[in-house]
């Protein structure tokens, strides 16, 4: 069978402020202590593909693994074939397993809508305090967050390596996205950060002749 590549797209919408950290090599007095990662060309917030990939794999590992995996190589087979492993392939099991998924960075897509709603910035600064339990001294800090209501373009590329495993693979992806909606993306999730949901998921074959309608049926269930 000829290799086919399927593009899965949709929208990631923020239901609360979100923080995925950028570079803070220098911070002047009174400045933001923890900034968010931004696209250097447009200076707009971006959700790195690495953050989304890592969070989805972590959540799926908790849901699918029967035992605690010492390394990602020990994850459930459904996870390994989507996200890859450094070994486990070949007759001796010492060859890397190529991931079937490629995660793209997600770019902010509704800037005009946000401006029309009256916002003057696509990020906000939230002041927080941590308290030393022994000395009771407060340690204030300022954290930058991407604002609630922001929408990001979601895209991953799925390699159709085995047509017989496509439905199970897509169901695994759906499970990961659903788990993320009930968890959080980025940092400080226990304090209300990073609540997201996914909209308008769809699939399109961008290389090869695989019929993506089968995938769209699973995504629409």
PyMOL commands that place a pseudoatom at each C-alpha (Angstrom):
pseudoatom trace, name=CA, resn=UNK, resi=1, chain=A, elem=C, hetatm=0, pos=[0.000, 0.000, 0.000]
pseudoatom trace, name=CA, resn=UNK, resi=2, chain=A, elem=C, hetatm=0, pos=[1.201, 3.497, -0.861]
pseudoatom trace, name=CA, resn=UNK, resi=3, chain=A, elem=C, hetatm=0, pos=[1.759, 5.742, 2.134]
pseudoatom trace, name=CA, resn=UNK, resi=4, chain=A, elem=C, hetatm=0, pos=[-1.075, 8.181, 2.759]
pseudoatom trace, name=CA, resn=UNK, resi=5, chain=A, elem=C, hetatm=0, pos=[-0.987, 11.270, 4.964]
pseudoatom trace, name=CA, resn=UNK, resi=6, chain=A, elem=C, hetatm=0, pos=[-4.140, 12.617, 6.556]
pseudoatom trace, name=CA, resn=UNK, resi=7, chain=A, elem=C, hetatm=0, pos=[-4.391, 16.152, 7.915]
pseudoatom trace, name=CA, resn=UNK, resi=8, chain=A, elem=C, hetatm=0, pos=[-6.513, 16.499, 11.048]
pseudoatom trace, name=CA, resn=UNK, resi=9, chain=A, elem=C, hetatm=0, pos=[-7.574, 20.078, 11.723]
pseudoatom trace, name=CA, resn=UNK, resi=10, chain=A, elem=C, hetatm=0, pos=[-9.823, 21.971, 14.078]
pseudoatom trace, name=CA, resn=UNK, resi=11, chain=A, elem=C, hetatm=0, pos=[-9.902, 24.793, 16.600]
pseudoatom trace, name=CA, resn=UNK, resi=12, chain=A, elem=C, hetatm=0, pos=[-8.529, 24.910, 20.133]
pseudoatom trace, name=CA, resn=UNK, resi=13, chain=A, elem=C, hetatm=0, pos=[-10.583, 27.387, 22.157]
pseudoatom trace, name=CA, resn=UNK, resi=14, chain=A, elem=C, hetatm=0, pos=[-9.457, 28.667, 25.554]
pseudoatom trace, name=CA, resn=UNK, resi=15, chain=A, elem=C, hetatm=0, pos=[-12.115, 28.567, 28.274]
pseudoatom trace, name=CA, resn=UNK, resi=16, chain=A, elem=C, hetatm=0, pos=[-9.727, 30.123, 30.807]
pseudoatom trace, name=CA, resn=UNK, resi=17, chain=A, elem=C, hetatm=0, pos=[-6.429, 31.957, 30.763]
pseudoatom trace, name=CA, resn=UNK, resi=18, chain=A, elem=C, hetatm=0, pos=[-3.509, 29.750, 29.704]
pseudoatom trace, name=CA, resn=UNK, resi=19, chain=A, elem=C, hetatm=0, pos=[0.209, 29.881, 30.427]
pseudoatom trace, name=CA, resn=UNK, resi=20, chain=A, elem=C, hetatm=0, pos=[2.857, 28.040, 28.426]
pseudoatom trace, name=CA, resn=UNK, resi=21, chain=A, elem=C, hetatm=0, pos=[6.172, 29.628, 29.329]
pseudoatom trace, name=CA, resn=UNK, resi=22, chain=A, elem=C, hetatm=0, pos=[8.458, 31.505, 26.995]
pseudoatom trace, name=CA, resn=UNK, resi=23, chain=A, elem=C, hetatm=0, pos=[11.990, 32.811, 27.529]
pseudoatom trace, name=CA, resn=UNK, resi=24, chain=A, elem=C, hetatm=0, pos=[12.646, 34.859, 30.684]
pseudoatom trace, name=CA, resn=UNK, resi=25, chain=A, elem=C, hetatm=0, pos=[16.377, 35.389, 30.527]
pseudoatom trace, name=CA, resn=UNK, resi=26, chain=A, elem=C, hetatm=0, pos=[15.942, 38.944, 31.798]
pseudoatom trace, name=CA, resn=UNK, resi=27, chain=A, elem=C, hetatm=0, pos=[13.132, 40.644, 33.689]
pseudoatom trace, name=CA, resn=UNK, resi=28, chain=A, elem=C, hetatm=0, pos=[13.287, 44.246, 34.844]
pseudoatom trace, name=CA, resn=UNK, resi=29, chain=A, elem=C, hetatm=0, pos=[11.890, 45.241, 38.235]
pseudoatom trace, name=CA, resn=UNK, resi=30, chain=A, elem=C, hetatm=0, pos=[8.109, 45.388, 37.987]
pseudoatom trace, name=CA, resn=UNK, resi=31, chain=A, elem=C, hetatm=0, pos=[8.036, 43.401, 34.747]
pseudoatom trace, name=CA, resn=UNK, resi=32, chain=A, elem=C, hetatm=0, pos=[6.285, 40.091, 34.103]
pseudoatom trace, name=CA, resn=UNK, resi=33, chain=A, elem=C, hetatm=0, pos=[8.108, 37.250, 35.851]
pseudoatom trace, name=CA, resn=UNK, resi=34, chain=A, elem=C, hetatm=0, pos=[6.755, 34.446, 33.675]
pseudoatom trace, name=CA, resn=UNK, resi=35, chain=A, elem=C, hetatm=0, pos=[5.875, 35.314, 30.080]
pseudoatom trace, name=CA, resn=UNK, resi=36, chain=A, elem=C, hetatm=0, pos=[4.082, 33.144, 27.524]
pseudoatom trace, name=CA, resn=UNK, resi=37, chain=A, elem=C, hetatm=0, pos=[5.745, 31.745, 24.429]
pseudoatom trace, name=CA, resn=UNK, resi=38, chain=A, elem=C, hetatm=0, pos=[5.088, 33.881, 21.339]
pseudoatom trace, name=CA, resn=UNK, resi=39, chain=A, elem=C, hetatm=0, pos=[5.563, 33.682, 17.593]
pseudoatom trace, name=CA, resn=UNK, resi=40, chain=A, elem=C, hetatm=0, pos=[8.668, 35.866, 17.024]
pseudoatom trace, name=CA, resn=UNK, resi=41, chain=A, elem=C, hetatm=0, pos=[7.395, 37.170, 13.664]
pseudoatom trace, name=CA, resn=UNK, resi=42, chain=A, elem=C, hetatm=0, pos=[3.919, 38.307, 14.718]
pseudoatom trace, name=CA, resn=UNK, resi=43, chain=A, elem=C, hetatm=0, pos=[4.605, 38.624, 18.474]
pseudoatom trace, name=CA, resn=UNK, resi=44, chain=A, elem=C, hetatm=0, pos=[1.359, 36.741, 19.119]
pseudoatom trace, name=CA, resn=UNK, resi=45, chain=A, elem=C, hetatm=0, pos=[0.804, 33.853, 21.543]
pseudoatom trace, name=CA, resn=UNK, resi=46, chain=A, elem=C, hetatm=0, pos=[1.414, 30.383, 20.145]
pseudoatom trace, name=CA, resn=UNK, resi=47, chain=A, elem=C, hetatm=0, pos=[0.678, 26.901, 21.488]
pseudoatom trace, name=CA, resn=UNK, resi=48, chain=A, elem=C, hetatm=0, pos=[3.768, 24.763, 20.759]
pseudoatom trace, name=CA, resn=UNK, resi=49, chain=A, elem=C, hetatm=0, pos=[3.128, 21.390, 19.174]
pseudoatom trace, name=CA, resn=UNK, resi=50, chain=A, elem=C, hetatm=0, pos=[5.520, 19.871, 21.703]
pseudoatom trace, name=CA, resn=UNK, resi=51, chain=A, elem=C, hetatm=0, pos=[3.293, 20.985, 24.594]
pseudoatom trace, name=CA, resn=UNK, resi=52, chain=A, elem=C, hetatm=0, pos=[0.175, 19.491, 23.048]
pseudoatom trace, name=CA, resn=UNK, resi=53, chain=A, elem=C, hetatm=0, pos=[1.941, 16.246, 22.090]
pseudoatom trace, name=CA, resn=UNK, resi=54, chain=A, elem=C, hetatm=0, pos=[3.478, 15.790, 25.531]
pseudoatom trace, name=CA, resn=UNK, resi=55, chain=A, elem=C, hetatm=0, pos=[0.218, 16.455, 27.371]
pseudoatom trace, name=CA, resn=UNK, resi=56, chain=A, elem=C, hetatm=0, pos=[-1.810, 14.089, 25.180]
pseudoatom trace, name=CA, resn=UNK, resi=57, chain=A, elem=C, hetatm=0, pos=[0.725, 11.282, 25.556]
pseudoatom trace, name=CA, resn=UNK, resi=58, chain=A, elem=C, hetatm=0, pos=[0.862, 11.765, 29.327]
pseudoatom trace, name=CA, resn=UNK, resi=59, chain=A, elem=C, hetatm=0, pos=[-2.929, 11.643, 29.666]
pseudoatom trace, name=CA, resn=UNK, resi=60, chain=A, elem=C, hetatm=0, pos=[-3.256, 8.599, 27.411]
pseudoatom trace, name=CA, resn=UNK, resi=61, chain=A, elem=C, hetatm=0, pos=[-0.537, 6.815, 29.378]
pseudoatom trace, name=CA, resn=UNK, resi=62, chain=A, elem=C, hetatm=0, pos=[-2.529, 7.310, 32.573]
pseudoatom trace, name=CA, resn=UNK, resi=63, chain=A, elem=C, hetatm=0, pos=[-5.679, 6.032, 30.880]
pseudoatom trace, name=CA, resn=UNK, resi=64, chain=A, elem=C, hetatm=0, pos=[-4.317, 3.137, 28.817]
pseudoatom trace, name=CA, resn=UNK, resi=65, chain=A, elem=C, hetatm=0, pos=[-1.291, 1.717, 30.647]
pseudoatom trace, name=CA, resn=UNK, resi=66, chain=A, elem=C, hetatm=0, pos=[-2.158, -1.185, 32.919]
pseudoatom trace, name=CA, resn=UNK, resi=67, chain=A, elem=C, hetatm=0, pos=[1.066, -0.697, 34.902]
pseudoatom trace, name=CA, resn=UNK, resi=68, chain=A, elem=C, hetatm=0, pos=[3.272, 2.326, 35.488]
pseudoatom trace, name=CA, resn=UNK, resi=69, chain=A, elem=C, hetatm=0, pos=[5.564, 2.641, 32.457]
pseudoatom trace, name=CA, resn=UNK, resi=70, chain=A, elem=C, hetatm=0, pos=[9.184, 3.203, 33.480]
pseudoatom trace, name=CA, resn=UNK, resi=71, chain=A, elem=C, hetatm=0, pos=[9.898, 4.858, 30.112]
pseudoatom trace, name=CA, resn=UNK, resi=72, chain=A, elem=C, hetatm=0, pos=[7.725, 5.976, 27.156]
pseudoatom trace, name=CA, resn=UNK, resi=73, chain=A, elem=C, hetatm=0, pos=[8.951, 2.836, 25.365]
pseudoatom trace, name=CA, resn=UNK, resi=74, chain=A, elem=C, hetatm=0, pos=[6.837, 0.816, 27.810]
pseudoatom trace, name=CA, resn=UNK, resi=75, chain=A, elem=C, hetatm=0, pos=[3.582, 2.603, 26.978]
pseudoatom trace, name=CA, resn=UNK, resi=76, chain=A, elem=C, hetatm=0, pos=[0.542, 0.757, 25.655]
pseudoatom trace, name=CA, resn=UNK, resi=77, chain=A, elem=C, hetatm=0, pos=[0.922, -0.332, 22.023]
pseudoatom trace, name=CA, resn=UNK, resi=78, chain=A, elem=C, hetatm=0, pos=[-1.817, 2.091, 20.907]
pseudoatom trace, name=CA, resn=UNK, resi=79, chain=A, elem=C, hetatm=0, pos=[0.192, 4.992, 22.313]
pseudoatom trace, name=CA, resn=UNK, resi=80, chain=A, elem=C, hetatm=0, pos=[3.582, 3.847, 21.028]
pseudoatom trace, name=CA, resn=UNK, resi=81, chain=A, elem=C, hetatm=0, pos=[2.492, 3.463, 17.424]
pseudoatom trace, name=CA, resn=UNK, resi=82, chain=A, elem=C, hetatm=0, pos=[1.043, 7.002, 17.400]
pseudoatom trace, name=CA, resn=UNK, resi=83, chain=A, elem=C, hetatm=0, pos=[3.749, 8.803, 19.395]
pseudoatom trace, name=CA, resn=UNK, resi=84, chain=A, elem=C, hetatm=0, pos=[6.767, 6.591, 18.696]
pseudoatom trace, name=CA, resn=UNK, resi=85, chain=A, elem=C, hetatm=0, pos=[9.456, 4.975, 20.849]
pseudoatom trace, name=CA, resn=UNK, resi=86, chain=A, elem=C, hetatm=0, pos=[13.241, 4.945, 20.890]
pseudoatom trace, name=CA, resn=UNK, resi=87, chain=A, elem=C, hetatm=0, pos=[13.245, 1.154, 20.717]
pseudoatom trace, name=CA, resn=UNK, resi=88, chain=A, elem=C, hetatm=0, pos=[10.873, -1.751, 20.329]
pseudoatom trace, name=CA, resn=UNK, resi=89, chain=A, elem=C, hetatm=0, pos=[10.888, -2.306, 16.570]
pseudoatom trace, name=CA, resn=UNK, resi=90, chain=A, elem=C, hetatm=0, pos=[12.670, -4.954, 14.499]
pseudoatom trace, name=CA, resn=UNK, resi=91, chain=A, elem=C, hetatm=0, pos=[13.253, -8.614, 15.286]
pseudoatom trace, name=CA, resn=UNK, resi=92, chain=A, elem=C, hetatm=0, pos=[15.406, -7.841, 18.326]
pseudoatom trace, name=CA, resn=UNK, resi=93, chain=A, elem=C, hetatm=0, pos=[13.265, -4.940, 19.492]
pseudoatom trace, name=CA, resn=UNK, resi=94, chain=A, elem=C, hetatm=0, pos=[16.186, -2.505, 19.405]
pseudoatom trace, name=CA, resn=UNK, resi=95, chain=A, elem=C, hetatm=0, pos=[15.037, -0.294, 16.509]
pseudoatom trace, name=CA, resn=UNK, resi=96, chain=A, elem=C, hetatm=0, pos=[13.126, 2.976, 17.022]
pseudoatom trace, name=CA, resn=UNK, resi=97, chain=A, elem=C, hetatm=0, pos=[9.399, 3.004, 16.258]
pseudoatom trace, name=CA, resn=UNK, resi=98, chain=A, elem=C, hetatm=0, pos=[8.481, 5.914, 14.008]
pseudoatom trace, name=CA, resn=UNK, resi=99, chain=A, elem=C, hetatm=0, pos=[5.582, 8.029, 15.289]
pseudoatom trace, name=CA, resn=UNK, resi=100, chain=A, elem=C, hetatm=0, pos=[2.491, 8.190, 13.114]
pseudoatom trace, name=CA, resn=UNK, resi=101, chain=A, elem=C, hetatm=0, pos=[1.630, 11.693, 14.330]
pseudoatom trace, name=CA, resn=UNK, resi=102, chain=A, elem=C, hetatm=0, pos=[3.223, 15.060, 13.567]
pseudoatom trace, name=CA, resn=UNK, resi=103, chain=A, elem=C, hetatm=0, pos=[2.063, 17.970, 15.743]
pseudoatom trace, name=CA, resn=UNK, resi=104, chain=A, elem=C, hetatm=0, pos=[2.137, 21.512, 14.343]
pseudoatom trace, name=CA, resn=UNK, resi=105, chain=A, elem=C, hetatm=0, pos=[2.435, 24.669, 16.414]
pseudoatom trace, name=CA, resn=UNK, resi=106, chain=A, elem=C, hetatm=0, pos=[-1.008, 26.244, 16.893]
pseudoatom trace, name=CA, resn=UNK, resi=107, chain=A, elem=C, hetatm=0, pos=[-1.275, 29.908, 15.898]
pseudoatom trace, name=CA, resn=UNK, resi=108, chain=A, elem=C, hetatm=0, pos=[-3.773, 32.451, 17.203]
pseudoatom trace, name=CA, resn=UNK, resi=109, chain=A, elem=C, hetatm=0, pos=[-6.535, 32.799, 14.583]
pseudoatom trace, name=CA, resn=UNK, resi=110, chain=A, elem=C, hetatm=0, pos=[-9.243, 35.137, 15.954]
pseudoatom trace, name=CA, resn=UNK, resi=111, chain=A, elem=C, hetatm=0, pos=[-7.343, 38.366, 16.595]
pseudoatom trace, name=CA, resn=UNK, resi=112, chain=A, elem=C, hetatm=0, pos=[-9.928, 40.512, 14.733]
pseudoatom trace, name=CA, resn=UNK, resi=113, chain=A, elem=C, hetatm=0, pos=[-12.795, 39.024, 16.742]
pseudoatom trace, name=CA, resn=UNK, resi=114, chain=A, elem=C, hetatm=0, pos=[-10.979, 39.650, 20.017]
pseudoatom trace, name=CA, resn=UNK, resi=115, chain=A, elem=C, hetatm=0, pos=[-10.244, 43.267, 19.057]
pseudoatom trace, name=CA, resn=UNK, resi=116, chain=A, elem=C, hetatm=0, pos=[-13.886, 43.796, 18.106]
pseudoatom trace, name=CA, resn=UNK, resi=117, chain=A, elem=C, hetatm=0, pos=[-14.901, 42.507, 21.545]
pseudoatom trace, name=CA, resn=UNK, resi=118, chain=A, elem=C, hetatm=0, pos=[-12.947, 45.362, 23.122]
pseudoatom trace, name=CA, resn=UNK, resi=119, chain=A, elem=C, hetatm=0, pos=[-9.712, 43.751, 24.314]
pseudoatom trace, name=CA, resn=UNK, resi=120, chain=A, elem=C, hetatm=0, pos=[-6.534, 45.801, 23.969]
pseudoatom trace, name=CA, resn=UNK, resi=121, chain=A, elem=C, hetatm=0, pos=[-4.121, 42.896, 24.435]
pseudoatom trace, name=CA, resn=UNK, resi=122, chain=A, elem=C, hetatm=0, pos=[-4.095, 39.195, 23.579]
pseudoatom trace, name=CA, resn=UNK, resi=123, chain=A, elem=C, hetatm=0, pos=[-2.499, 38.397, 26.941]
pseudoatom trace, name=CA, resn=UNK, resi=124, chain=A, elem=C, hetatm=0, pos=[-3.179, 39.385, 30.527]
pseudoatom trace, name=CA, resn=UNK, resi=125, chain=A, elem=C, hetatm=0, pos=[-0.965, 39.620, 33.605]
pseudoatom trace, name=CA, resn=UNK, resi=126, chain=A, elem=C, hetatm=0, pos=[-2.113, 37.780, 36.708]
pseudoatom trace, name=CA, resn=UNK, resi=127, chain=A, elem=C, hetatm=0, pos=[-0.503, 38.599, 40.055]
pseudoatom trace, name=CA, resn=UNK, resi=128, chain=A, elem=C, hetatm=0, pos=[0.007, 35.690, 42.429]
pseudoatom trace, name=CA, resn=UNK, resi=129, chain=A, elem=C, hetatm=0, pos=[1.616, 35.108, 45.807]
pseudoatom trace, name=CA, resn=UNK, resi=130, chain=A, elem=C, hetatm=0, pos=[3.357, 32.058, 47.177]
pseudoatom trace, name=CA, resn=UNK, resi=131, chain=A, elem=C, hetatm=0, pos=[3.683, 31.927, 50.973]
pseudoatom trace, name=CA, resn=UNK, resi=132, chain=A, elem=C, hetatm=0, pos=[6.683, 30.439, 52.753]
pseudoatom trace, name=CA, resn=UNK, resi=133, chain=A, elem=C, hetatm=0, pos=[5.124, 28.103, 55.340]
pseudoatom trace, name=CA, resn=UNK, resi=134, chain=A, elem=C, hetatm=0, pos=[7.953, 28.605, 57.829]
pseudoatom trace, name=CA, resn=UNK, resi=135, chain=A, elem=C, hetatm=0, pos=[8.553, 32.357, 57.624]
pseudoatom trace, name=CA, resn=UNK, resi=136, chain=A, elem=C, hetatm=0, pos=[5.078, 33.348, 56.300]
pseudoatom trace, name=CA, resn=UNK, resi=137, chain=A, elem=C, hetatm=0, pos=[6.863, 35.670, 53.872]
pseudoatom trace, name=CA, resn=UNK, resi=138, chain=A, elem=C, hetatm=0, pos=[4.964, 36.316, 50.635]
pseudoatom trace, name=CA, resn=UNK, resi=139, chain=A, elem=C, hetatm=0, pos=[6.724, 35.921, 47.312]
pseudoatom trace, name=CA, resn=UNK, resi=140, chain=A, elem=C, hetatm=0, pos=[4.702, 37.881, 44.740]
pseudoatom trace, name=CA, resn=UNK, resi=141, chain=A, elem=C, hetatm=0, pos=[5.066, 37.173, 41.023]
pseudoatom trace, name=CA, resn=UNK, resi=142, chain=A, elem=C, hetatm=0, pos=[3.403, 38.262, 37.814]
pseudoatom trace, name=CA, resn=UNK, resi=143, chain=A, elem=C, hetatm=0, pos=[2.344, 35.595, 35.324]
pseudoatom trace, name=CA, resn=UNK, resi=144, chain=A, elem=C, hetatm=0, pos=[1.370, 36.327, 31.736]
pseudoatom trace, name=CA, resn=UNK, resi=145, chain=A, elem=C, hetatm=0, pos=[-1.589, 34.345, 30.380]
pseudoatom trace, name=CA, resn=UNK, resi=146, chain=A, elem=C, hetatm=0, pos=[-3.221, 34.041, 26.967]
pseudoatom trace, name=CA, resn=UNK, resi=147, chain=A, elem=C, hetatm=0, pos=[-6.737, 35.422, 27.441]
pseudoatom trace, name=CA, resn=UNK, resi=148, chain=A, elem=C, hetatm=0, pos=[-9.938, 33.406, 27.625]
pseudoatom trace, name=CA, resn=UNK, resi=149, chain=A, elem=C, hetatm=0, pos=[-11.780, 33.225, 24.301]
pseudoatom trace, name=CA, resn=UNK, resi=150, chain=A, elem=C, hetatm=0, pos=[-8.618, 32.948, 22.222]
pseudoatom trace, name=CA, resn=UNK, resi=151, chain=A, elem=C, hetatm=0, pos=[-8.855, 30.449, 19.369]
pseudoatom trace, name=CA, resn=UNK, resi=152, chain=A, elem=C, hetatm=0, pos=[-5.915, 28.574, 17.864]
pseudoatom trace, name=CA, resn=UNK, resi=153, chain=A, elem=C, hetatm=0, pos=[-5.637, 26.577, 14.646]
pseudoatom trace, name=CA, resn=UNK, resi=154, chain=A, elem=C, hetatm=0, pos=[-5.161, 22.902, 15.496]
pseudoatom trace, name=CA, resn=UNK, resi=155, chain=A, elem=C, hetatm=0, pos=[-3.325, 20.628, 13.052]
pseudoatom trace, name=CA, resn=UNK, resi=156, chain=A, elem=C, hetatm=0, pos=[-1.736, 17.210, 13.228]
pseudoatom trace, name=CA, resn=UNK, resi=157, chain=A, elem=C, hetatm=0, pos=[-0.603, 14.943, 10.395]
pseudoatom trace, name=CA, resn=UNK, resi=158, chain=A, elem=C, hetatm=0, pos=[-1.449, 11.249, 10.656]
pseudoatom trace, name=CA, resn=UNK, resi=159, chain=A, elem=C, hetatm=0, pos=[0.466, 8.635, 8.638]
pseudoatom trace, name=CA, resn=UNK, resi=160, chain=A, elem=C, hetatm=0, pos=[-1.740, 5.778, 7.464]
pseudoatom trace, name=CA, resn=UNK, resi=161, chain=A, elem=C, hetatm=0, pos=[0.735, 2.933, 7.941]
pseudoatom trace, name=CA, resn=UNK, resi=162, chain=A, elem=C, hetatm=0, pos=[-1.810, 0.181, 8.517]
pseudoatom trace, name=CA, resn=UNK, resi=163, chain=A, elem=C, hetatm=0, pos=[-5.397, 0.653, 7.227]
pseudoatom trace, name=CA, resn=UNK, resi=164, chain=A, elem=C, hetatm=0, pos=[-6.626, -1.998, 9.675]
pseudoatom trace, name=CA, resn=UNK, resi=165, chain=A, elem=C, hetatm=0, pos=[-5.534, 0.151, 12.637]
pseudoatom trace, name=CA, resn=UNK, resi=166, chain=A, elem=C, hetatm=0, pos=[-6.878, 3.512, 11.450]
pseudoatom trace, name=CA, resn=UNK, resi=167, chain=A, elem=C, hetatm=0, pos=[-10.179, 3.420, 13.354]
pseudoatom trace, name=CA, resn=UNK, resi=168, chain=A, elem=C, hetatm=0, pos=[-8.443, 2.431, 16.595]
pseudoatom trace, name=CA, resn=UNK, resi=169, chain=A, elem=C, hetatm=0, pos=[-5.749, 5.090, 16.063]
pseudoatom trace, name=CA, resn=UNK, resi=170, chain=A, elem=C, hetatm=0, pos=[-8.310, 7.855, 15.530]
pseudoatom trace, name=CA, resn=UNK, resi=171, chain=A, elem=C, hetatm=0, pos=[-10.298, 6.688, 18.558]
pseudoatom trace, name=CA, resn=UNK, resi=172, chain=A, elem=C, hetatm=0, pos=[-7.091, 6.928, 20.593]
pseudoatom trace, name=CA, resn=UNK, resi=173, chain=A, elem=C, hetatm=0, pos=[-6.588, 10.500, 19.388]
pseudoatom trace, name=CA, resn=UNK, resi=174, chain=A, elem=C, hetatm=0, pos=[-10.202, 11.332, 20.266]
pseudoatom trace, name=CA, resn=UNK, resi=175, chain=A, elem=C, hetatm=0, pos=[-9.749, 9.857, 23.720]
pseudoatom trace, name=CA, resn=UNK, resi=176, chain=A, elem=C, hetatm=0, pos=[-6.659, 12.026, 24.222]
pseudoatom trace, name=CA, resn=UNK, resi=177, chain=A, elem=C, hetatm=0, pos=[-8.474, 15.192, 23.183]
pseudoatom trace, name=CA, resn=UNK, resi=178, chain=A, elem=C, hetatm=0, pos=[-11.442, 14.396, 25.433]
pseudoatom trace, name=CA, resn=UNK, resi=179, chain=A, elem=C, hetatm=0, pos=[-9.125, 13.708, 28.372]
pseudoatom trace, name=CA, resn=UNK, resi=180, chain=A, elem=C, hetatm=0, pos=[-7.428, 17.058, 27.754]
pseudoatom trace, name=CA, resn=UNK, resi=181, chain=A, elem=C, hetatm=0, pos=[-10.770, 18.879, 27.802]
pseudoatom trace, name=CA, resn=UNK, resi=182, chain=A, elem=C, hetatm=0, pos=[-11.303, 17.539, 31.328]
pseudoatom trace, name=CA, resn=UNK, resi=183, chain=A, elem=C, hetatm=0, pos=[-7.734, 18.294, 32.367]
pseudoatom trace, name=CA, resn=UNK, resi=184, chain=A, elem=C, hetatm=0, pos=[-5.631, 21.329, 31.402]
pseudoatom trace, name=CA, resn=UNK, resi=185, chain=A, elem=C, hetatm=0, pos=[-2.991, 22.511, 28.944]
pseudoatom trace, name=CA, resn=UNK, resi=186, chain=A, elem=C, hetatm=0, pos=[0.122, 24.364, 30.100]
pseudoatom trace, name=CA, resn=UNK, resi=187, chain=A, elem=C, hetatm=0, pos=[0.938, 25.179, 33.691]
pseudoatom trace, name=CA, resn=UNK, resi=188, chain=A, elem=C, hetatm=0, pos=[-0.975, 25.936, 36.900]
pseudoatom trace, name=CA, resn=UNK, resi=189, chain=A, elem=C, hetatm=0, pos=[-3.997, 23.845, 35.937]
pseudoatom trace, name=CA, resn=UNK, resi=190, chain=A, elem=C, hetatm=0, pos=[-4.921, 23.235, 39.573]
pseudoatom trace, name=CA, resn=UNK, resi=191, chain=A, elem=C, hetatm=0, pos=[-5.331, 27.018, 39.907]
pseudoatom trace, name=CA, resn=UNK, resi=192, chain=A, elem=C, hetatm=0, pos=[-7.767, 27.258, 37.009]
pseudoatom trace, name=CA, resn=UNK, resi=193, chain=A, elem=C, hetatm=0, pos=[-5.373, 27.819, 34.114]
pseudoatom trace, name=CA, resn=UNK, resi=194, chain=A, elem=C, hetatm=0, pos=[-5.443, 26.029, 30.777]
pseudoatom trace, name=CA, resn=UNK, resi=195, chain=A, elem=C, hetatm=0, pos=[-9.048, 24.837, 30.336]
pseudoatom trace, name=CA, resn=UNK, resi=196, chain=A, elem=C, hetatm=0, pos=[-9.569, 24.207, 26.611]
pseudoatom trace, name=CA, resn=UNK, resi=197, chain=A, elem=C, hetatm=0, pos=[-11.978, 22.505, 24.243]
pseudoatom trace, name=CA, resn=UNK, resi=198, chain=A, elem=C, hetatm=0, pos=[-11.786, 21.395, 20.607]
pseudoatom trace, name=CA, resn=UNK, resi=199, chain=A, elem=C, hetatm=0, pos=[-14.193, 22.379, 17.849]
pseudoatom trace, name=CA, resn=UNK, resi=200, chain=A, elem=C, hetatm=0, pos=[-14.750, 21.556, 14.156]
pseudoatom trace, name=CA, resn=UNK, resi=201, chain=A, elem=C, hetatm=0, pos=[-12.498, 18.515, 13.971]
pseudoatom trace, name=CA, resn=UNK, resi=202, chain=A, elem=C, hetatm=0, pos=[-12.187, 17.125, 10.453]
pseudoatom trace, name=CA, resn=UNK, resi=203, chain=A, elem=C, hetatm=0, pos=[-9.849, 15.002, 8.341]
pseudoatom trace, name=CA, resn=UNK, resi=204, chain=A, elem=C, hetatm=0, pos=[-8.553, 15.411, 4.794]
pseudoatom trace, name=CA, resn=UNK, resi=205, chain=A, elem=C, hetatm=0, pos=[-6.174, 13.173, 2.863]
pseudoatom trace, name=CA, resn=UNK, resi=206, chain=A, elem=C, hetatm=0, pos=[-3.351, 15.425, 1.678]
pseudoatom trace, name=CA, resn=UNK, resi=207, chain=A, elem=C, hetatm=0, pos=[-1.149, 12.699, 0.159]
pseudoatom trace, name=CA, resn=UNK, resi=208, chain=A, elem=C, hetatm=0, pos=[-2.039, 9.264, -1.163]
pseudoatom trace, name=CA, resn=UNK, resi=209, chain=A, elem=C, hetatm=0, pos=[-5.434, 7.749, -1.853]
pseudoatom trace, name=CA, resn=UNK, resi=210, chain=A, elem=C, hetatm=0, pos=[-6.797, 6.815, 1.589]
pseudoatom trace, name=CA, resn=UNK, resi=211, chain=A, elem=C, hetatm=0, pos=[-10.508, 7.569, 1.979]
pseudoatom trace, name=CA, resn=UNK, resi=212, chain=A, elem=C, hetatm=0, pos=[-10.686, 10.011, 4.898]
pseudoatom trace, name=CA, resn=UNK, resi=213, chain=A, elem=C, hetatm=0, pos=[-14.459, 9.640, 5.216]
pseudoatom trace, name=CA, resn=UNK, resi=214, chain=A, elem=C, hetatm=0, pos=[-13.836, 6.731, 7.590]
pseudoatom trace, name=CA, resn=UNK, resi=215, chain=A, elem=C, hetatm=0, pos=[-11.845, 9.028, 9.871]
pseudoatom trace, name=CA, resn=UNK, resi=216, chain=A, elem=C, hetatm=0, pos=[-14.456, 11.770, 9.697]
pseudoatom trace, name=CA, resn=UNK, resi=217, chain=A, elem=C, hetatm=0, pos=[-17.107, 9.294, 10.807]
pseudoatom trace, name=CA, resn=UNK, resi=218, chain=A, elem=C, hetatm=0, pos=[-15.084, 8.470, 13.919]
pseudoatom trace, name=CA, resn=UNK, resi=219, chain=A, elem=C, hetatm=0, pos=[-14.391, 12.159, 14.644]
pseudoatom trace, name=CA, resn=UNK, resi=220, chain=A, elem=C, hetatm=0, pos=[-18.087, 12.955, 14.323]
pseudoatom trace, name=CA, resn=UNK, resi=221, chain=A, elem=C, hetatm=0, pos=[-19.287, 10.252, 16.707]
for i in range(1, 221): cmd.bond("trace and resi %d" % i, "trace and resi %d" % (i + 1))
show_as sticks, trace
zoom trace
